[in-house]
């Protein structure tokens, strides 16, 4: 994970950092589907988000840069 200004980016929880690392290793390095990890990322993001109607595709695109259907 990269260092970032907590005032600008709101910080990142240890749980989210660990999940992101596991997701990158599973999907990018090992080439696994990682569907469950993506679902957990969406769930964690919507729990900590101020928006109540966050779409899963928007979360994945915002965090991972994924396009729809991937």
Phi and psi in radians as a Rosetta constraint file:
Dihedral C 1 N 2 CA 2 C 2 CIRCULARHARMONIC -1.734 0.35
Dihedral N 2 CA 2 C 2 N 3 CIRCULARHARMONIC 2.701 0.35
Dihedral C 2 N 3 CA 3 C 3 CIRCULARHARMONIC -1.353 0.35
Dihedral N 3 CA 3 C 3 N 4 CIRCULARHARMONIC 2.414 0.35
Dihedral C 3 N 4 CA 4 C 4 CIRCULARHARMONIC -2.498 0.35
Dihedral N 4 CA 4 C 4 N 5 CIRCULARHARMONIC 2.801 0.35
Dihedral C 4 N 5 CA 5 C 5 CIRCULARHARMONIC -1.285 0.35
Dihedral N 5 CA 5 C 5 N 6 CIRCULARHARMONIC 1.978 0.35
Dihedral C 5 N 6 CA 6 C 6 CIRCULARHARMONIC -1.089 0.35
Dihedral N 6 CA 6 C 6 N 7 CIRCULARHARMONIC -0.504 0.35
Dihedral C 6 N 7 CA 7 C 7 CIRCULARHARMONIC -1.209 0.35
Dihedral N 7 CA 7 C 7 N 8 CIRCULARHARMONIC -0.608 0.35
Dihedral C 7 N 8 CA 8 C 8 CIRCULARHARMONIC -1.443 0.35
Dihedral N 8 CA 8 C 8 N 9 CIRCULARHARMONIC -0.705 0.35
Dihedral C 8 N 9 CA 9 C 9 CIRCULARHARMONIC -1.828 0.35
Dihedral N 9 CA 9 C 9 N 10 CIRCULARHARMONIC -0.051 0.35
Dihedral C 9 N 10 CA 10 C 10 CIRCULARHARMONIC 1.352 0.35
Dihedral N 10 CA 10 C 10 N 11 CIRCULARHARMONIC 0.103 0.35
Dihedral C 10 N 11 CA 11 C 11 CIRCULARHARMONIC 1.298 0.35
Dihedral N 11 CA 11 C 11 N 12 CIRCULARHARMONIC 3.019 0.35
Dihedral C 11 N 12 CA 12 C 12 CIRCULARHARMONIC -2.454 0.35
Dihedral N 12 CA 12 C 12 N 13 CIRCULARHARMONIC 2.347 0.35
Dihedral C 12 N 13 CA 13 C 13 CIRCULARHARMONIC -1.300 0.35
Dihedral N 13 CA 13 C 13 N 14 CIRCULARHARMONIC 2.719 0.35
Dihedral C 13 N 14 CA 14 C 14 CIRCULARHARMONIC -1.066 0.35
Dihedral N 14 CA 14 C 14 N 15 CIRCULARHARMONIC -0.635 0.35
Dihedral C 14 N 15 CA 15 C 15 CIRCULARHARMONIC -1.123 0.35
Dihedral N 15 CA 15 C 15 N 16 CIRCULARHARMONIC -0.753 0.35
Dihedral C 15 N 16 CA 16 C 16 CIRCULARHARMONIC -1.201 0.35
Dihedral N 16 CA 16 C 16 N 17 CIRCULARHARMONIC -0.674 0.35
Dihedral C 16 N 17 CA 17 C 17 CIRCULARHARMONIC -1.101 0.35
Dihedral N 17 CA 17 C 17 N 18 CIRCULARHARMONIC -0.759 0.35
Dihedral C 17 N 18 CA 18 C 18 CIRCULARHARMONIC -1.128 0.35
Dihedral N 18 CA 18 C 18 N 19 CIRCULARHARMONIC -0.710 0.35
Dihedral C 18 N 19 CA 19 C 19 CIRCULARHARMONIC -1.130 0.35
Dihedral N 19 CA 19 C 19 N 20 CIRCULARHARMONIC -0.745 0.35
Dihedral C 19 N 20 CA 20 C 20 CIRCULARHARMONIC -1.098 0.35
Dihedral N 20 CA 20 C 20 N 21 CIRCULARHARMONIC -0.741 0.35
Dihedral C 20 N 21 CA 21 C 21 CIRCULARHARMONIC -1.105 0.35
Dihedral N 21 CA 21 C 21 N 22 CIRCULARHARMONIC -0.781 0.35
Dihedral C 21 N 22 CA 22 C 22 CIRCULARHARMONIC -1.105 0.35
Dihedral N 22 CA 22 C 22 N 23 CIRCULARHARMONIC -0.689 0.35
Dihedral C 22 N 23 CA 23 C 23 CIRCULARHARMONIC -1.143 0.35
Dihedral N 23 CA 23 C 23 N 24 CIRCULARHARMONIC -0.777 0.35
Dihedral C 23 N 24 CA 24 C 24 CIRCULARHARMONIC -1.120 0.35
Dihedral N 24 CA 24 C 24 N 25 CIRCULARHARMONIC -0.791 0.35
Dihedral C 24 N 25 CA 25 C 25 CIRCULARHARMONIC -1.105 0.35
Dihedral N 25 CA 25 C 25 N 26 CIRCULARHARMONIC -0.767 0.35
Dihedral C 25 N 26 CA 26 C 26 CIRCULARHARMONIC -1.183 0.35
Dihedral N 26 CA 26 C 26 N 27 CIRCULARHARMONIC -0.858 0.35
Dihedral C 26 N 27 CA 27 C 27 CIRCULARHARMONIC -1.445 0.35
Dihedral N 27 CA 27 C 27 N 28 CIRCULARHARMONIC -0.755 0.35
Dihedral C 27 N 28 CA 28 C 28 CIRCULARHARMONIC -1.490 0.35
Dihedral N 28 CA 28 C 28 N 29 CIRCULARHARMONIC -0.906 0.35
Dihedral C 28 N 29 CA 29 C 29 CIRCULARHARMONIC -1.299 0.35
Dihedral N 29 CA 29 C 29 N 30 CIRCULARHARMONIC -0.826 0.35
Dihedral C 29 N 30 CA 30 C 30 CIRCULARHARMONIC -1.614 0.35
Dihedral N 30 CA 30 C 30 N 31 CIRCULARHARMONIC -0.214 0.35
Dihedral C 30 N 31 CA 31 C 31 CIRCULARHARMONIC 1.258 0.35
Dihedral N 31 CA 31 C 31 N 32 CIRCULARHARMONIC 0.366 0.35
Dihedral C 31 N 32 CA 32 C 32 CIRCULARHARMONIC -1.396 0.35
Dihedral N 32 CA 32 C 32 N 33 CIRCULARHARMONIC 2.805 0.35
Dihedral C 32 N 33 CA 33 C 33 CIRCULARHARMONIC -1.151 0.35
Dihedral N 33 CA 33 C 33 N 34 CIRCULARHARMONIC -0.764 0.35
Dihedral C 33 N 34 CA 34 C 34 CIRCULARHARMONIC 1.041 0.35
Dihedral N 34 CA 34 C 34 N 35 CIRCULARHARMONIC 0.558 0.35
Dihedral C 34 N 35 CA 35 C 35 CIRCULARHARMONIC -1.049 0.35
Dihedral N 35 CA 35 C 35 N 36 CIRCULARHARMONIC -0.753 0.35
Dihedral C 35 N 36 CA 36 C 36 CIRCULARHARMONIC -1.124 0.35
Dihedral N 36 CA 36 C 36 N 37 CIRCULARHARMONIC -0.695 0.35
Dihedral C 36 N 37 CA 37 C 37 CIRCULARHARMONIC -1.149 0.35
Dihedral N 37 CA 37 C 37 N 38 CIRCULARHARMONIC -0.682 0.35
Dihedral C 37 N 38 CA 38 C 38 CIRCULARHARMONIC -1.123 0.35
Dihedral N 38 CA 38 C 38 N 39 CIRCULARHARMONIC -0.699 0.35
Dihedral C 38 N 39 CA 39 C 39 CIRCULARHARMONIC -1.126 0.35
Dihedral N 39 CA 39 C 39 N 40 CIRCULARHARMONIC -0.698 0.35
Dihedral C 39 N 40 CA 40 C 40 CIRCULARHARMONIC -1.148 0.35
Dihedral N 40 CA 40 C 40 N 41 CIRCULARHARMONIC -0.648 0.35
Dihedral C 40 N 41 CA 41 C 41 CIRCULARHARMONIC -1.112 0.35
Dihedral N 41 CA 41 C 41 N 42 CIRCULARHARMONIC -0.782 0.35
Dihedral C 41 N 42 CA 42 C 42 CIRCULARHARMONIC -1.079 0.35
Dihedral N 42 CA 42 C 42 N 43 CIRCULARHARMONIC -0.789 0.35
Dihedral C 42 N 43 CA 43 C 43 CIRCULARHARMONIC -1.066 0.35
Dihedral N 43 CA 43 C 43 N 44 CIRCULARHARMONIC -0.809 0.35
Dihedral C 43 N 44 CA 44 C 44 CIRCULARHARMONIC -1.121 0.35
Dihedral N 44 CA 44 C 44 N 45 CIRCULARHARMONIC -0.703 0.35
Dihedral C 44 N 45 CA 45 C 45 CIRCULARHARMONIC -1.173 0.35
Dihedral N 45 CA 45 C 45 N 46 CIRCULARHARMONIC -0.730 0.35
Dihedral C 45 N 46 CA 46 C 46 CIRCULARHARMONIC -1.230 0.35
Dihedral N 46 CA 46 C 46 N 47 CIRCULARHARMONIC -0.514 0.35
Dihedral C 46 N 47 CA 47 C 47 CIRCULARHARMONIC -1.179 0.35
Dihedral N 47 CA 47 C 47 N 48 CIRCULARHARMONIC -0.606 0.35
Dihedral C 47 N 48 CA 48 C 48 CIRCULARHARMONIC -1.703 0.35
Dihedral N 48 CA 48 C 48 N 49 CIRCULARHARMONIC -0.017 0.35
Dihedral C 48 N 49 CA 49 C 49 CIRCULARHARMONIC -1.527 0.35
Dihedral N 49 CA 49 C 49 N 50 CIRCULARHARMONIC 2.577 0.35
Dihedral C 49 N 50 CA 50 C 50 CIRCULARHARMONIC -1.379 0.35
Dihedral N 50 CA 50 C 50 N 51 CIRCULARHARMONIC -0.352 0.35
Dihedral C 50 N 51 CA 51 C 51 CIRCULARHARMONIC -1.374 0.35
Dihedral N 51 CA 51 C 51 N 52 CIRCULARHARMONIC 2.396 0.35
Dihedral C 51 N 52 CA 52 C 52 CIRCULARHARMONIC -1.598 0.35
Dihedral N 52 CA 52 C 52 N 53 CIRCULARHARMONIC -0.436 0.35
Dihedral C 52 N 53 CA 53 C 53 CIRCULARHARMONIC -1.981 0.35
Dihedral N 53 CA 53 C 53 N 54 CIRCULARHARMONIC 1.067 0.35
Dihedral C 53 N 54 CA 54 C 54 CIRCULARHARMONIC -1.556 0.35
Dihedral N 54 CA 54 C 54 N 55 CIRCULARHARMONIC 2.162 0.35
Dihedral C 54 N 55 CA 55 C 55 CIRCULARHARMONIC -1.392 0.35
Dihedral N 55 CA 55 C 55 N 56 CIRCULARHARMONIC 2.430 0.35
Dihedral C 55 N 56 CA 56 C 56 CIRCULARHARMONIC -0.967 0.35
Dihedral N 56 CA 56 C 56 N 57 CIRCULARHARMONIC -0.712 0.35
Dihedral C 56 N 57 CA 57 C 57 CIRCULARHARMONIC -1.095 0.35
Dihedral N 57 CA 57 C 57 N 58 CIRCULARHARMONIC -0.611 0.35
Dihedral C 57 N 58 CA 58 C 58 CIRCULARHARMONIC -1.187 0.35
Dihedral N 58 CA 58 C 58 N 59 CIRCULARHARMONIC -0.734 0.35
Dihedral C 58 N 59 CA 59 C 59 CIRCULARHARMONIC -1.073 0.35
Dihedral N 59 CA 59 C 59 N 60 CIRCULARHARMONIC -0.875 0.35
Dihedral C 59 N 60 CA 60 C 60 CIRCULARHARMONIC -1.103 0.35
Dihedral N 60 CA 60 C 60 N 61 CIRCULARHARMONIC -0.689 0.35
Dihedral C 60 N 61 CA 61 C 61 CIRCULARHARMONIC -1.169 0.35
Dihedral N 61 CA 61 C 61 N 62 CIRCULARHARMONIC -0.732 0.35
Dihedral C 61 N 62 CA 62 C 62 CIRCULARHARMONIC -1.136 0.35
Dihedral N 62 CA 62 C 62 N 63 CIRCULARHARMONIC -0.775 0.35
Dihedral C 62 N 63 CA 63 C 63 CIRCULARHARMONIC -1.477 0.35
Dihedral N 63 CA 63 C 63 N 64 CIRCULARHARMONIC -0.752 0.35
Dihedral C 63 N 64 CA 64 C 64 CIRCULARHARMONIC -1.875 0.35
Dihedral N 64 CA 64 C 64 N 65 CIRCULARHARMONIC -0.234 0.35
Dihedral C 64 N 65 CA 65 C 65 CIRCULARHARMONIC 1.313 0.35
Dihedral N 65 CA 65 C 65 N 66 CIRCULARHARMONIC 0.375 0.35
Dihedral C 65 N 66 CA 66 C 66 CIRCULARHARMONIC -1.426 0.35
Dihedral N 66 CA 66 C 66 N 67 CIRCULARHARMONIC 2.568 0.35
Dihedral C 66 N 67 CA 67 C 67 CIRCULARHARMONIC -1.547 0.35
Dihedral N 67 CA 67 C 67 N 68 CIRCULARHARMONIC 2.848 0.35
Dihedral C 67 N 68 CA 68 C 68 CIRCULARHARMONIC -0.984 0.35
Dihedral N 68 CA 68 C 68 N 69 CIRCULARHARMONIC 2.469 0.35
Dihedral C 68 N 69 CA 69 C 69 CIRCULARHARMONIC 1.453 0.35
Dihedral N 69 CA 69 C 69 N 70 CIRCULARHARMONIC 0.110 0.35
